Amino acid sequence: MSRGPFSHDPQDTLDARNASARRSVCQHRPTPPDVRDGRSPAPEDTRRRESNEVREQHSTLDERSNSPREYYVRDRAYLLRDSEMHSLKEIGKFRVIAVTHLAKYAYGGHREQMEKDIRRLSRQFLVTDKTIEISQKKTLRVVTLTKAGHRLLKKTNQLPDDQPIYHGLVKPREVKHDADLYRLYQKEVARIERAGGRPVRVLLDYELKRSLNRDLALLGPEKDDPDRKGEVAEKHHLQVVNGKIPVPDF
């Protein structure tokens, strides 16, 4: 339908009001101090604002990436952050880790964040935080998985099937020796990666000895045969030395 030059449409009035409102907003929008007198913002102020914005963005991203997730085991739900799950996996692979080493290697030296995570894991009965007396004047604070922590890693498939998961202390008198393995492992990982490889799994001496003794028992009367014993040692990437097969710590 055509309209005459003086016809009135309510939409015209609405559009005019909106345009007027936009002009009013534009006219009264505050102008940055450095722009009012014709000067551009100072470079230092601009860099400072950009730096603050970057820090805020990184903080938001870190919180978002480390936000808690629910993990279910039977009728129990566990609320865990990624950093907490990472700690559970590291502790499970090594049975026992000194908290100083866990903070240094698993948290990049952020001791405060590690302490928060360990407290939360302890409250959910997933880890045990103990201080062990290793001599008359020295103590060592270590963490181990509980049965619940072991069950959580198993039931939720957090580690490969061929990766053993350990929990609890076996020989309290050997705690310092066992706790040092995690630190030694970090040095070995660095060597492997420099050579272009990557760590696949961790086998402690418990697992190595059990597998080795099982295979030797299967030999029966031939278990003392040097050639057959050498075949078993080679299968486990070990060597026969003076008629015996030495087993490394890991």
Backbone torsions as a table, in degrees:
resi	resn	phi	psi	omega
1	MET	NA	132.0	179.6
2	SER	-81.8	155.4	179.2
3	ARG	-123.4	149.5	177.9
4	GLY	-77.0	167.9	-177.6
5	PRO	-63.8	-21.1	-177.8
6	PHE	-112.4	13.5	-179.8
7	SER	-70.2	154.3	-175.2
8	HIS	-116.8	130.9	175.9
9	ASP	-119.6	126.9	-179.5
10	PRO	-56.4	-29.4	-179.8
11	GLN	-64.7	-32.8	178.8
12	ASP	-60.6	-42.6	-180.0
13	THR	-64.0	-41.3	179.9
14	LEU	-63.9	-41.9	179.7
15	ASP	-64.5	-39.6	-179.7
16	ALA	-63.9	-41.9	179.4
17	ARG	-64.3	-41.7	179.5
18	ASN	-62.8	-42.2	179.3
19	ALA	-63.2	-40.9	179.1
20	SER	-63.8	-40.1	180.0
21	ALA	-65.0	-40.7	178.9
22	ARG	-62.6	-40.1	178.5
23	ARG	-63.4	-38.8	-179.1
24	SER	-64.6	-42.6	179.3
25	VAL	-63.2	-43.5	-179.6
26	CYS	-63.0	-36.8	-176.9
27	GLN	-71.0	-31.4	-174.4
28	HIS	-101.7	4.2	178.3
29	ARG	-66.6	129.4	-178.1
30	PRO	-65.2	140.8	-179.8
31	THR	-100.0	135.1	178.4
32	PRO	-54.4	143.0	-176.0
33	PRO	-53.2	-40.0	-175.3
34	ASP	-74.0	-12.3	-176.8
35	VAL	-97.9	-22.1	-175.9
36	ARG	-60.4	-38.2	-176.9
37	ASP	-96.2	16.5	174.9
38	GLY	89.5	0.6	-179.4
39	ARG	-94.2	147.5	176.6
40	SER	-81.8	158.4	-179.1
41	PRO	-58.2	144.4	179.4
42	ALA	-64.0	138.4	-179.8
43	PRO	-55.4	-37.4	-178.6
44	GLU	-64.7	-41.4	179.3
45	ASP	-64.6	-40.8	179.7
46	THR	-63.0	-45.2	179.4
47	ARG	-63.5	-37.8	-179.5
48	ARG	-64.5	-44.0	179.1
49	ARG	-64.1	-42.5	-179.9
50	GLU	-64.3	-39.2	179.4
51	SER	-63.8	-42.5	178.5
52	ASN	-63.0	-41.0	179.7
53	GLU	-64.0	-40.1	179.5
54	VAL	-64.1	-43.2	179.5
55	ARG	-63.2	-40.7	179.0
56	GLU	-64.2	-40.7	179.9
57	GLN	-64.9	-44.6	179.9
58	HIS	-62.8	-40.2	-179.9
59	SER	-62.5	-43.3	179.7
60	THR	-64.9	-41.5	-179.9
61	LEU	-65.6	-41.9	179.7
62	ASP	-61.9	-43.6	179.4
63	GLU	-64.6	-39.5	-178.4
64	ARG	-68.1	-43.1	-178.3
65	SER	-71.1	-23.5	-179.5
66	ASN	-109.0	26.1	178.7
67	SER	-73.6	147.3	-176.1
68	PRO	-63.2	145.3	173.9
69	ARG	-124.1	155.0	179.8
70	GLU	-93.9	133.7	175.8
71	TYR	-124.2	129.7	-174.3
72	TYR	-108.7	132.2	173.1
73	VAL	-130.7	108.4	-173.7
74	ARG	58.5	-121.0	-178.5
75	ASP	-100.6	14.4	-177.6
76	ARG	-109.8	135.3	177.4
77	ALA	-112.3	133.7	178.0
78	TYR	-115.2	133.2	179.6
79	LEU	-103.8	110.3	-173.0
80	LEU	-131.9	142.3	171.6
81	ARG	-84.0	163.8	179.1
82	ASP	-59.6	-40.3	-179.3
83	SER	-65.4	-34.9	178.6
84	GLU	-69.6	-41.0	177.4
85	MET	-65.4	-37.7	177.5
86	HIS	-61.1	-41.8	178.4
87	SER	-63.7	-42.2	178.5
88	LEU	-58.4	-43.5	-178.4
89	LYS	-67.3	-41.4	179.0
90	GLU	-64.0	-44.7	-179.7
91	ILE	-65.2	-40.9	-179.4
92	GLY	-63.5	-34.8	-179.4
93	LYS	-72.7	-27.0	-174.7
94	PHE	-114.1	1.4	-179.9
95	ARG	69.6	-53.1	-177.9
96	VAL	-141.6	135.7	179.0
97	ILE	-135.7	135.9	173.6
98	ALA	-70.6	138.5	-175.6
99	VAL	-63.1	-30.8	178.3
100	THR	-64.3	-39.6	178.6
101	HIS	-72.7	-36.9	178.4
102	LEU	-62.9	-43.3	178.9
103	ALA	-64.2	-40.7	-176.4
104	LYS	-69.4	-45.1	-171.5
105	TYR	-97.7	-39.7	-177.8
106	ALA	-84.3	-24.2	-177.3
107	TYR	-118.5	9.4	178.0
108	GLY	60.0	30.0	179.0
109	GLY	90.0	0.1	-179.6
110	HIS	-83.7	82.4	-174.8
111	ARG	-63.8	-38.7	-177.1
112	GLU	-62.5	-43.0	179.0
113	GLN	-65.1	-39.1	178.2
114	MET	-62.6	-42.7	179.8
115	GLU	-61.0	-40.5	178.1
116	LYS	-62.8	-44.2	-178.5
117	ASP	-65.1	-43.4	-179.5
118	ILE	-63.3	-38.8	178.0
119	ARG	-63.0	-43.5	-179.5
120	ARG	-66.3	-40.3	178.5
121	LEU	-66.6	-36.7	178.4
122	SER	-66.9	-39.7	179.4
123	ARG	-64.9	-26.8	177.7
124	GLN	-93.7	9.0	176.0
125	PHE	59.8	37.4	178.9
126	LEU	-101.1	-25.9	176.6
127	VAL	-132.2	158.1	173.5
128	THR	-113.6	127.5	-178.9
129	ASP	-108.1	110.1	-174.7
130	LYS	-127.5	150.9	171.0
131	THR	-112.6	117.2	-174.9
132	ILE	-105.1	137.3	175.5
133	GLU	-82.7	117.4	-177.0
134	ILE	-103.1	-12.5	173.3
135	SER	-159.5	-177.6	-178.2
136	GLN	-65.3	-26.9	-176.5
137	LYS	-118.8	-2.4	-175.2
138	LYS	-123.8	143.2	174.4
139	THR	-127.6	161.0	-179.4
140	LEU	-138.2	124.4	178.4
141	ARG	-91.5	123.8	-175.9
142	VAL	-132.5	163.3	175.2
143	VAL	-126.8	142.8	176.2
144	THR	-136.4	161.9	175.0
145	LEU	-77.3	149.0	167.9
146	THR	-89.4	176.8	175.1
147	LYS	-61.8	-36.7	178.7
148	ALA	-65.7	-39.0	178.2
149	GLY	-66.7	-40.2	176.7
150	HIS	-61.9	-44.2	-179.2
151	ARG	-64.5	-38.9	-179.7
152	LEU	-61.6	-47.1	-179.8
153	LEU	-63.3	-38.7	-179.1
154	LYS	-68.7	-51.3	-172.9
155	LYS	-69.1	-27.8	-178.5
156	THR	-99.9	7.7	175.4
157	ASN	53.0	50.8	-178.8
158	GLN	-79.9	-20.2	-178.5
159	LEU	-128.9	156.2	178.7
160	PRO	-57.8	155.0	-177.7
161	ASP	-61.4	-31.2	-177.8
162	ASP	-89.1	8.1	177.6
163	GLN	-97.9	111.1	176.9
164	PRO	-63.4	146.0	177.6
165	ILE	-121.0	126.8	-175.2
166	TYR	-112.0	155.8	175.1
167	HIS	-149.2	154.0	178.6
168	GLY	73.7	171.1	178.8
169	LEU	-99.4	135.2	179.2
170	VAL	-93.9	-54.0	-179.5
171	LYS	-127.1	95.9	-178.2
172	PRO	-52.9	-30.6	-179.0
173	ARG	-70.3	-17.4	180.0
174	GLU	-105.6	17.6	-176.3
175	VAL	-60.0	-45.7	-177.9
176	LYS	-62.1	-43.9	178.7
177	HIS	-60.6	-46.4	-178.9
178	ASP	-66.8	-38.3	-178.9
179	ALA	-67.8	-28.4	-179.8
180	ASP	-70.9	-17.8	-177.8
181	LEU	-62.4	-34.7	-179.0
182	TYR	-65.1	-39.2	177.7
183	ARG	-67.3	-43.1	178.7
184	LEU	-64.7	-35.6	178.8
185	TYR	-60.7	-39.4	-179.5
186	GLN	-60.9	-39.6	178.5
187	LYS	-66.6	-40.1	-179.5
188	GLU	-68.2	-38.2	177.3
189	VAL	-61.5	-42.7	178.8
190	ALA	-61.0	-39.6	179.2
191	ARG	-66.8	-43.1	179.9
192	ILE	-61.7	-44.1	-177.7
193	GLU	-69.4	-34.6	176.2
194	ARG	-63.7	-29.2	179.4
195	ALA	-85.6	3.3	177.8
196	GLY	91.3	9.3	179.3
197	GLY	-102.5	-171.0	176.5
198	ARG	-150.7	148.3	178.3
199	PRO	-70.4	134.9	-177.8
200	VAL	-103.0	-47.4	178.8
201	ARG	-156.8	168.7	179.8
202	VAL	-120.7	125.2	175.2
203	LEU	-118.6	117.5	176.7
204	LEU	-82.3	169.5	-176.3
205	ASP	-61.5	-26.7	177.5
206	TYR	-56.9	-50.2	-176.9
207	GLU	-69.8	-40.1	179.8
208	LEU	-62.0	-46.4	-179.0
209	LYS	-64.7	-40.7	-178.6
210	ARG	-64.4	-45.7	179.7
211	SER	-66.8	-40.6	-178.7
212	LEU	-64.7	-47.1	-179.4
213	ASN	-65.4	-33.9	178.0
214	ARG	-64.1	-45.4	-178.9
215	ASP	-69.0	-35.5	177.1
216	LEU	-66.7	-37.2	178.9
217	ALA	-65.7	-32.0	179.3
218	LEU	-68.0	-18.2	178.9
219	LEU	-71.8	-22.9	-179.8
220	GLY	64.8	-130.7	-178.7
221	PRO	-62.8	-18.1	-177.2
222	GLU	-89.0	5.0	-175.3
223	LYS	-63.3	-21.2	178.6
224	ASP	-95.5	-0.7	177.9
225	ASP	-71.2	122.8	-176.5
226	PRO	-57.2	-40.2	-178.9
227	ASP	-67.4	-45.2	-179.6
228	ARG	-67.0	-38.2	177.9
229	LYS	-65.4	-37.2	177.4
230	GLY	-63.8	-36.4	177.9
231	GLU	-63.9	-41.5	178.1
232	VAL	-65.2	-43.3	179.7
233	ALA	-62.0	-43.2	180.0
234	GLU	-63.9	-35.8	177.8
235	LYS	-58.4	-35.1	-179.0
236	HIS	-98.6	15.0	179.4
237	HIS	59.3	37.5	178.9
238	LEU	-120.4	179.6	-179.1
239	GLN	-134.0	154.3	175.5
240	VAL	-90.7	125.7	-179.6
241	VAL	-126.7	116.7	-179.5
242	ASN	53.7	41.4	176.1
243	GLY	82.4	-1.3	179.9
244	LYS	-122.5	163.4	179.7
245	ILE	-113.4	95.5	178.4
246	PRO	-63.0	138.9	-179.7
247	VAL	-111.9	122.5	178.8
248	PRO	-73.0	170.4	-180.0
249	ASP	-65.7	-36.9	177.1
250	PHE	-159.4	NA	NA
